[in-house]
Amino acid sequence: MSPLHDRIGLHSWTLDTTPLADVLRIAREAGYNAVELRHVDFKRCIEAGMSNEQVLDMIRASGIEVSCMGLESGTIFARGDEQRRLFDSMDKMCARAAALDCEVMMVAPGTNPAGSLQEAARNFAIGGEIAQKYGLLCALEFNSRHPVVNRLAVAREILALANQPNCGLLIDTYHAQCAGDGGRAFEDVPASDIIAFQFSDVPPGPISRTGTALDRLPPGKGVVRWREVLQLLMEKGYERYINYEAPNSAQWSRPPAEVAREGITLIKALLADATAAARRAANR
């Protein structure tokens, strides 16, 4: 079996309507090796009356690792006071990640008015410098519904312009498939540039280019070419977590433990299939 079987994380957005304490417990009981957390998870706990240290203690006490931390969205195209506020927020999130021994920070394009790739690269580089103070890595996600940062090639150009040694890419199977970058489309991306990976499936039919992507499906339930994707990830020797991020209002109406178990069961079956197919090909 691929070692990826032992590095599967549950993204908290998949169980968005479930309190964080329950998400942590469910992830552990379902057999996940880690969780991917977001800025909003901390925000909700603090608004409910917890201190920052109490939230950290709760996460530590859960007995599950944190694979990745998502920042407050919008840093890539932030300007002026908003830019300063978001970089301050990033500094706080990086401190939280370091306190939890989490290595990777996730940077999403956000909804601020988009500017040039040069502007995005400058902000990404500054974010990388903030993360570097804490010994962390910064992963840029491309979003198929963003007006600018919507393809793998665009994210790679931003990464090259930023030229920050602790920065790299996040590949998300949903956005890759929706953007036309599915399957083995990331074949020429250096392995060292891939520092985070998220997975969910894409429904068949027309691809939406607007709104929040809340139609994500469990792996194997849509049109993602899983064998191609997972075999390539294995070939590249990807060594970090793969995180199940499948926000969907229909999923949120189901028992959260059932949703979590389904996700890990299906991805393990797909990993086994990809591994077996690779072995058969090697023995021909």
N, C-alpha and C positions, 0 to 999 in steps of 0.2 A: 504493500500500500504506500501511496505517496505520503511524505511527512506533512503535506497540507491537511491530511485528516486530523492532525493534532494541533492545528493552528486555525481553528474556526471561531470567529467572533460573532456576537449578536449585536447589531446596531440598535440603539435604544429607540430610534424612530420607527422601527418595525413594530414596536409595542407602545406607540406614542401615548395612548390613553391609559396606560398602566403606570402606577407610581414607581419611581425609581427603585425603591427598596424591593418591590416585587419583581421588577425587571431583572435585578441582580440575582435574586433567588431563582427565578424561573430559568435564567440562562445557565446557571450552575447545575440545576437539577436536570435540565434537558441535555446536558453533556457538552455545552459550549466551553471552549478553552479561555474565552475572554469576552469582554463587551467593548463596543465603541460608544463613547459618550459624547454629549453635545453641550454647548454653552447653556442651552435652554434647560437642560437637566439640572444644572446647578442653580440657575435662576429660579426655577419652580420650587426647589427645596428651600432656598433662602427666603423666598416670598412666603413660604408656609411656616416660617419661624425658625428654621435651622440656621446655625452659624456655618461659615465656610469650613471650619475645622470639623464640625459635626458631620457635614456631608462627606468629607474626606474619610473620617473614621468609619462611617457607614459603608463606604465603598471598600475600604481595606478589610473590614470585618466580614464582608460577604464571601471572601475566600476565592474571588475570581479576578483575574488580571484585567487590566485596561489596555486594549490593543491600539487605540487611536482616540484622539480628542478633537472634536470639531469646534472651530472658533465661531465667535459671533460673526455672522455673515456680512460681507460687504467690503472687506479691507482692500481688495484688488483695485477697485475704482473709487475709493474714498478720497475726499479732498477736505482741506481746511480743518475746522473744528471736529467734523465727523471722523476724519482720518486720525486725528490725535486721540479721540475717544476710543476708536476701534483698536488702535495700537496699544493703548493702555489696557483695554479689555483683553487683548492678546497676551500681554505680559502676565496678567493675572491667570489666564488659562494655562499658560506655559508653566507657571509656578505650581498650579494644581497638578498638571501632568507629571512634572518632576517629582512631586510629593507622592505620586501613585506609581512611580517607576514606569510611566508610559513614555514611549520613545517618539511617537509620531503625532504631529499636529496636522489637521486637515483644513485646507483653505479652499473655500468655494467662491465662485465669481460674485454671487450676491445680486441684489437688485438695485444698487446704486447706478445712476446713469453711466453708461459705458463710455470709456475714452479710448485712447490708442493702446496698442500693444506695448509701446515704450512706457506709458504710464503704469500699465498693469505690471510690467517687469520691475519697475522701480519700487512699487509698493510690495511686490512679492519678495524682492531682495531685502527690503527693510524688515518685513515679517521674518524672513530667514535669519536676519541678524538678531532679532529678539529671541527667536527659538534657540539660536546658537549659544546665547548666554546661559541657557539651562541645559545645554548638551543635547538638544532635541533636533529632530528632522521636520521639514515642512513639505507637505504633499499638496500639489495643486490639482484640483479636480476640474475637468472640463464638463460643462453641462449642456446637453443637447438642445435645451430650450433657451439658453442665454443668447443675446444678440451678437456677441463677439466671441466669447470663450466657449465655443460649441463644438469643436472638433479636436481630435488628438493632435493634429498638426499645429493648431493654434496654441494649445497648451505647451507643446514642445518648443515653439518659437519663444514664448514668454519665458520658459525655463532657461533657454539659451541666452536670452538677453539679460536675465537676472544674474546669471553667472555666479550663483551663491552655492558654495560646496555642500551645504547641508539641505539643499532643496531638491525636490524631484517631483514625480507625478503620482497621482492617484488614478487608477483605471477602474471604472465602474461599468460592469457588463451591460446595465440598462442603458446608460447614456451612450456607450460605445455602439451598441446595436442601433439605437435610435438615430445616431449621427451618421450611420453608414461606415462605422469603424469596428464592426463586429468580427467575430471569428479570429483569424490570425492577423488582423490588421495592425497589431502592435509588434509584429515580428522584428522590425528593424529598430525598435526602441532598445537601447542598451539596458541590460538587466539592472545595472546600478542606478538607473533613472527611475525605476518602478519601486516606490517605497510604501505604497498602500494599495489595497485592492478591495472593492466592494462588489457584491453580487446580488442580482435578482433577475427576473425574467421580464420579457416584453410581450404584451398581448399581440396576437396577430391583427392584421388590418392596418388602416392608415395611422401614421405617426403624428401625434400632436406636437406642435412647436410652441405652444403657449401654455401658460398656467403652471402650477406646481405638479410635478410628476408623481401623482398619487394613484397610478394604475399599475404599480409594479406587482409582479406575480412571484410565487415561489419558484425556485430553480427547476427547470424541466417542464414547466407548465405553459411556456410560450415559445418564442421563435429564436432565442439565443442558441448559437451553435456551440454547445457546451463542450463537446469532445475537443473541438479545435482550440477553444479558449484555454481549457484546463491543461491540455497537453502542452501548449506553448508556455504556459506559466511554469509548468514542471521543467520543461526543457531549459528555461532561463534560470532555473535554480532559485526561484523566488523564495525568500526565507522568512517573510513576516506573515501577518495574519491575513486571512480572507474574511471579510465581515458581511454578514447578511443584512442588507438594507432594503427592505421591501415595504415602504409605507403605502397603505391602501385602506380606505375607509371600510371596505368589506372585511378586510382582515381584522380591523380594530373592533368589529362587532362579534368576533369569535372569541372563545376562551384563549387568553394569551399563552398559556402553557401549550395548548394544542398548536398554535401558530409557530411557536418556537421549535417544538419537536418536529413539526413538518419540515421546517427549513433545514435543520441539521440532518435529518434523515435523507432528504432528497439530495442535498449537496454531497453527502458521503457516497450515495449510490452513483452519482455522476462522476465523482472522483475515482471510484472503483472502476467504472466503465472506461474512463479515459486512460487509466493506468493499464488495464487489461488490453485495450486496443493498441496502446503503444508497445506493449510486450509482444503482441502477435505480429505487429509490423516489423519489429526488430528481429524476430525469429524466422521471417520468410526467406 
